[in-house]
Amino acid sequence: MDKKLENRLAILAIGIVALVITSAIIYQNSTHHILGNQYQDVFYYLIEALKMSGVEIDGYRFVGYLPPFIPFLTSILFRLGFVSSTSIIITSGIFFFIGIMGMFYLLRLRFNNFYSFFGAFLYATMFINIRWVANGTLDIAFVAVMVWALYFFIQAMEKNQKYFYIAFPLAVLCFFTKYVGAISVGVMVLYFMSRTNIASNIKKYYRNLLGGVLAGILTSVPFFAYFMINEIPLGFINQAASVSSQSSRVITYAGRVVHNDLFFYINSITYNISSGQAFIGNLILIVAIIGVILITYMFLKTFRDSYMKIRDMDSSIYKWTVPSKLMFVLLAISIVMVFASFFTASKFSFFYSELILFAGMYLLAYSLTKIIINFEGVDNIWLSTYPYLAINIAMAGLFLAYLIFFSAHITKTNRYFTSMAPGFVFLVVFAVEILLNRFKSKVKYVVPIVIMLLMLSICWTFVIHIEDDPVPVCEQNAANWLDGKEGIVFSNRGYAQTWYLQKNVFIPGNIGNATLLNKELLNGNATYYVSSGGTNLTDYSLVQEFEAIKIYERN
């Protein structure tokens, strides 16, 4: 097939897959009541979008620390008259289509069209991704922007430096979509340092790099202006301090001791791939692990041979001549540093673990480069012998950086694996390609095709079984009953009632103790208390009940 035609067909095929899956989930979530027990954070983003759209209510104390980009986009729809939770479902959902296409283009920098399609399809159908698509949360959106930022940064290094003017603004938008997106900048730096000699890199790219950074700074100006005008503290500073303080082995939470499980995300990989269909997740892992074993064998064999041939030669570190044996020592040290970065994740602030990781990954790239240059005896190793080392290192660094970050945090939820998904998918495709390319016949295409069909079944099963949550309907009915009534309202789901009533609804701090809760309501001069569960309040009586939601009024 003509290469241009093949490229167009591959883009068209993944575009259709991305459009169908994204549209189906947006439709299902828009036509079902889903913002109940799940996705509670979405109400914060809806309230922030209300503020950005110009609606003047008091209930904004929840949203001072939130990333503003998705609420800002949602606020545009609010200004056009679509003041509904559907607006944020559509806004956040569109980013899944963007992210799938970005994954395809990013993978195509390393793999052919078939394996790039396979990887993008795997990303599109991973359970943990489709579980968090189009529900108003930020995870899928920030990953989509991050993937494109990395793509354009790599393209700027390889094809056209003008792409820096796209990459850095996208990195800024990634950060303001979700603050943890700042890690993507570290991956960019890792790629830059791994690609060729640093000094020549700086000399070659510095003009457009500075221009790209300036474009990124200009992109951030409206967001910082929004913070300053509204006297909002810089939430990402508070969030970073909070996460750093909770990066520990043990904390006391709600009167009980909580131990940090470093292996939470590693142990839950099968679930994140295929949920209850463990067979499918295990199949993918088995194929990938076999590929990893093969890669490890090839790696050890190659460097055993190279050591025997160049151990008595000289190498160089910048201007100094050193024995080539030193490069193998540095290689061993880099591998130890990468492992150490993970196992130290709960010992001190995640910042230091990330620093160890990126230093180790750079040292890995540097030592590998020196070894291969000496072994092959060529001047430009990147173009002749191993052109994909930098992107392999960067994508492995992307996966490990987010794995370490969220493993260090004491709070664990499978949702955070969405940030690891691009790096994880890249590594799976890499392992599968290395394994299957050893087969000469077309049978090597069977395994990826079977995996894609199995993954599609997971995606389809999830989409058609999206159901209504009874809580949103009850909360809306409660809000309708309270609408127009005078008095201060408290609720254990104050963020939801603030959104529905569009006025400040307070969240009490003593929900689990009826006596203290009663006292807090009296001190706050509360007229009504809206509860998602029953409670026995001395000075408040149950006046209305909507199944899961109960309304108490002061006696």
Protein Blocks (a to p, Z undefined) as FASTA:
>chain_A
ZZklmmmmmmmmmmmmmmmmmmmmmmmmmmpcfblmgoklmmmmmmmmmmmnopacfklm
lmmmgcfklmmmmmmmmmnopacfklmmmmmmmmmmmmmmmmmmmmmmmmcfklmmmmmm
mmmmgmklmmmgonhpaklmmmmmmmmmmmmmmmmmmmommlmmmmmmmmmmmmmmpmkl
mmmmmmmmmmmmmmmcfklmmmmmmmmmmmmmmmmmmmmmmmmmmmmmnopacfklmmmm
mmmmmmcfbdceehiacdddfklmmmmmmmmmnommlmlmmmmmmmmmmmmmmmmmmmmm
mmmmmmmmmmmpccdehjaccdfklmmmmmmmmmmmmmmmmmmmmmmcfklmmmmmmmmm
mmmmmmmmmmmmmmnopablmlmmmmmlmmmmmmmmmmmmmmmmmmmpmbdcfklmmmmm
mmmmmmmmmmmmmmmmmpmblmlmmmmmmmmmmmmmmmmmmmmmpccdfklmmmmmmmmm
mgopacddddfklmlmmmmnopacdddfklmlmklmmmmmmmnopabdcdfbdcddfkbc
cfbdehjaccdddZZ
